[in-house]
Amino acid sequence: MKQGNLGVAIDSYEPYGRRWLFAFGAYGWTRVLVLGADPSLEDALEIAADWLAENAPGIFAEAESEEDEVDMTYTQSGWIPSWEWSVLENPDRETIVRAKG
């Protein structure tokens, strides 16, 4: 079984700020923990996508038509197939430790 990895992207560190744990890829092996004072889901996804662009650019896909866009999520870094990402809001410590692989 392939070992996953956990990237951490910090918007602005606040000890009691909001945390978003994203999993990307068909099997969720690429994980990004976004920490911030109070980023919305949309802002946190953009922060995670910036991390992906530098560390795992293979996650992004091309939207070749408007039909393709229906099943994809747009970020400023590129399109992500909607079925290849998931998110947990404010995961507990145990979940984050498990996400490290």
C-alpha positions in Angstrom: 0.0 0.0 0.0 1.3 3.4 -0.9 2.3 5.7 1.9 0.6 9.1 1.8 2.1 12.5 2.6 0.8 15.5 4.5 1.6 19.0 3.5 1.0 21.9 5.7 0.0 25.3 4.4 -0.3 28.1 6.9 -2.4 31.1 6.0 -1.9 32.8 9.4 -1.2 30.7 12.4 -3.6 31.1 15.3 -3.5 28.4 18.0 -7.3 28.2 18.1 -7.9 29.1 14.4 -9.8 27.0 11.9 -8.2 23.9 10.4 -9.0 22.2 7.1 -7.7 18.8 6.2 -7.9 18.1 2.4 -7.3 14.8 0.7 -6.5 14.8 -3.0 -6.2 12.2 -5.7 -8.2 9.1 -6.6 -7.1 7.4 -3.3 -6.6 10.5 -1.1 -2.9 9.8 -0.7 -2.0 13.5 -1.0 -3.2 15.4 2.1 -2.9 19.1 2.9 -3.6 20.6 6.3 -4.5 24.3 6.0 -4.2 26.4 9.2 -5.5 29.9 9.4 -7.2 32.4 11.7 -10.6 32.0 10.0 -10.3 31.0 6.3 -13.5 30.1 4.5 -13.6 26.8 2.7 -13.0 28.6 -0.6 -10.0 30.4 0.8 -8.6 27.2 2.3 -9.0 25.4 -1.0 -7.1 28.1 -2.8 -4.3 27.9 -0.2 -4.2 24.1 -0.6 -4.2 24.4 -4.4 -1.2 26.7 -4.1 0.6 24.1 -2.1 -0.4 21.4 -4.7 0.9 23.6 -7.6 4.4 23.5 -6.0 4.4 20.0 -4.6 1.9 17.8 -6.5 1.0 19.5 -9.8 -0.3 16.2 -11.2 -3.5 16.6 -9.3 -4.7 19.3 -11.7 -6.6 18.4 -14.9 -7.6 20.2 -18.1 -11.1 21.4 -18.6 -11.5 21.1 -22.3 -15.2 22.0 -22.5 -18.0 23.5 -20.5 -19.2 20.0 -20.0 -15.9 19.0 -18.3 -16.2 22.0 -15.9 -19.4 20.6 -14.5 -17.5 17.8 -12.8 -14.5 19.9 -11.8 -13.6 22.4 -9.1 -11.9 25.6 -10.2 -9.0 27.1 -8.3 -6.6 29.8 -9.4 -3.9 27.1 -9.6 -6.0 24.9 -11.9 -8.9 22.6 -12.3 -9.3 19.7 -9.8 -11.7 16.8 -10.6 -14.4 17.1 -8.1 -14.4 13.4 -7.2 -10.6 13.6 -6.4 -10.8 15.8 -3.4 -12.5 15.8 0.0 -12.2 18.0 3.1 -12.7 17.8 6.9 -13.3 21.0 8.9 -11.5 21.3 12.2 -10.2 17.7 12.4 -9.1 16.5 15.8 -5.5 15.8 16.7 -5.9 12.0 16.3 -7.3 12.5 12.7 -4.3 14.7 11.8 -1.8 12.2 13.2 -3.5 9.4 11.2 -3.3 11.7 8.1 0.5 11.9 8.4 0.5 8.2 7.3 
